[in-house]
Amino acid sequence: GLLQIVPYMGINFALHDVLVMLSGSSDSRVSGVAGMAAGVISKLLVYPLDTVKKRLQAQAFWGSSGPGSEEIAVRKSTKYTTALPKNLSMYSNRTRVIRAVNNREVGKHPGGPVAYGGMLDCIKQIAKREGMSAFYKGLIPSLLKSSVSTGASFWLFTLTKNIFQSIHDSNHS
C-alpha cells in the first residue's frame, strides 16, 4: 500500500503546486483545476502499482487453487453466510453470490488459477500472461474519481485558506 500511496500523494502535491505556480493565480478555481490535472497524472503514473496491490489483496482474500499455492488454499477456509432480510427482492441473488464466494468462483483468472509469490512475481506474471495493458484495467473510473476528488479537495482547501487569509488581513489592517 505504501509503495502506491506515497508516490501518488507526492506527485499529486508537487504537480498541483507547479501548476498553480505556473498559472500565477491564487484563485480557488485555478487550484481546483490544477488539482484535477494533478490527480489524473499521478493516478496514471501509479496505477500499475495499484493493480498489483489489488491482485495481491484479492489473492489473500479469495485464495488460489493454482500449483504451489496449497498452503494459501488451506489457510483460506472461511465460509460466508448471509444476514440479509429474506423478503427484499433486491437481494434475490444473495444465495448464488454467497455460494460463488464460498466456492472461490469469484475473481478467478480466465487462463486458470494464479498464485503470486509476492509483488515482483505478481508484476512478472501479469506482464507475461496478460500483457502490459492488464496493468491499466479499470483505469477510466479510477481517473474520474481521482480527478473529481483531488480537484474538489484542492479547491476547498484553497477557498478556505483564502477566506481565512482575507479575514486575517482585514483584522491586521
C-alpha positions in Angstrom: 0.0 0.0 0.0 2.7 2.5 0.9 4.6 1.8 -2.4 1.5 3.1 -4.1 0.1 5.9 -1.9 3.4 7.7 -1.1 4.4 8.3 -4.7 0.8 9.1 -5.6 0.5 11.8 -2.9 3.9 13.2 -3.6 3.3 13.5 -7.3 -0.1 14.9 -6.6 1.0 17.8 -4.3 4.1 18.5 -6.4 2.2 18.7 -9.7 -0.6 20.8 -8.1 1.9 23.3 -6.7 3.8 23.6 -10.0 0.6 24.1 -12.0 -0.7 26.7 -9.6 2.7 28.5 -9.6 2.8 28.5 -13.4 -0.7 30.0 -13.6 0.3 32.8 -11.3 -3.1 32.8 -9.6 -4.2 32.1 -6.1 -7.8 31.7 -7.1 -9.5 28.6 -5.7 -10.9 27.6 -9.1 -7.5 27.5 -10.6 -6.4 25.4 -7.7 -9.3 23.0 -8.3 -8.4 22.6 -12.0 -4.8 22.1 -11.1 -5.8 19.5 -8.6 -7.9 17.7 -11.2 -4.9 17.6 -13.6 -2.6 16.5 -10.8 -5.0 13.8 -9.7 -5.2 12.4 -13.2 -1.5 12.5 -13.9 -0.5 11.0 -10.6 -3.1 8.2 -10.9 -1.8 7.4 -14.4 1.7 7.1 -13.1 1.0 4.8 -10.1 -2.0 2.8 -11.4 0.1 -0.3 -12.3 1.2 -0.5 -8.6 -2.5 -0.2 -7.6 -3.4 -3.1 -9.9 -0.6 -5.2 -8.3 -1.8 -4.3 -4.9 -5.4 -5.2 -5.7 -4.4 -8.6 -7.2 -2.4 -9.5 -4.1 -5.3 -8.4 -1.9 -7.7 -10.5 -3.9 -5.4 -13.5 -3.6 -5.1 -13.0 0.1 -8.9 -12.9 0.5 -10.0 -15.4 -2.1 -7.0 -17.7 -2.1 -5.9 -19.6 -5.1 -6.0 -23.2 -6.2 -3.1 -22.9 -8.6 0.1 -25.0 -8.4 2.3 -24.2 -5.5 -0.5 -22.5 -3.6 -1.8 -25.3 -1.5 -0.9 -23.5 1.8 -2.9 -20.4 0.6 -5.9 -22.6 -0.3 -5.8 -24.4 3.1 -5.4 -21.2 5.0 -8.5 -19.6 3.4 -11.3 -21.8 4.6 -13.8 -19.2 5.8 -17.4 -19.8 4.8 -19.7 -16.8 4.5 -23.3 -16.7 5.3 -26.0 -14.0 4.8 -27.8 -11.9 7.3 -29.8 -10.1 4.6 -33.6 -10.0 5.0 -35.3 -12.8 3.0 -38.2 -10.6 1.8 -36.2 -8.0 0.0 -36.3 -8.6 -3.8 -33.1 -6.6 -4.4 -31.3 -9.4 -2.6 -32.8 -12.3 -4.6 -29.4 -13.4 -5.9 -27.8 -13.4 -2.5 -27.5 -17.2 -2.1 -26.0 -17.6 -5.6 -23.4 -14.9 -4.8 -22.6 -16.3 -1.4 -22.2 -19.8 -3.0 -19.8 -18.4 -5.6 -17.8 -16.7 -2.8 -17.7 -19.9 -0.7 -16.6 -22.0 -3.8 -14.0 -19.4 -4.7 -15.5 -18.8 -8.1 -15.2 -15.0 -7.9 -12.1 -13.4 -9.2 -10.6 -16.4 -10.9 -8.2 -15.7 -13.7 -9.6 -16.8 -17.1 -6.4 -18.5 -18.1 -6.5 -20.7 -14.9 -5.7 -20.1 -11.3 -2.9 -17.7 -10.5 -0.8 -17.8 -7.3 1.5 -14.9 -6.8 4.7 -15.2 -4.8 4.8 -11.6 -3.9 4.8 -8.2 -5.5 7.6 -8.8 -8.1 6.2 -12.2 -9.0 2.8 -10.6 -9.5 4.2 -7.9 -11.8 6.1 -10.6 -13.9 3.0 -12.9 -14.1 0.6 -10.1 -15.1 3.0 -8.9 -17.8 3.7 -12.4 -19.1 0.1 -13.8 -19.0 -1.9 -10.7 -19.9 0.4 -8.1 -21.3 1.2 -4.6 -20.2 -2.4 -3.3 -20.8 -3.5 -5.5 -17.9 -1.9 -3.1 -15.5 -4.4 -0.5 -16.6 -7.6 -2.4 -16.4 -10.3 -0.3 -14.8 -8.4 2.9 -15.3 -11.2 5.2 -16.6 -13.4 5.1 -13.4 -10.3 5.5 -11.3 -9.2 8.5 -13.2 -12.7 10.1 -12.9 -12.8 9.5 -9.2 -9.3 10.8 -8.7 -9.8 14.0 -10.8 -13.1 14.9 -9.1 -11.9 14.1 -5.5 -8.5 15.7 -5.9 -9.8 18.8 -7.7 -12.5 19.2 -5.0 -10.0 18.8 -2.2 -7.6 21.4 -3.5 -10.4 23.8 -4.5 -12.0 23.6 -1.0 -8.6 23.9 0.7 -7.7 26.9 -1.3 -11.1 28.5 -0.9 -11.0 28.1 2.9 -7.4 29.3 3.1 -8.2 32.4 1.0 -11.2 33.2 3.2 -9.2 32.9 6.4 -6.3 34.9 4.9 -8.7 37.7 3.9 -10.2 37.7 7.5 -6.7 37.8 8.9 -5.6 40.6 6.6 -8.7 42.7 7.4 -8.1 42.4 11.1 -4.5 43.5 10.8 -5.1 46.5 8.5 
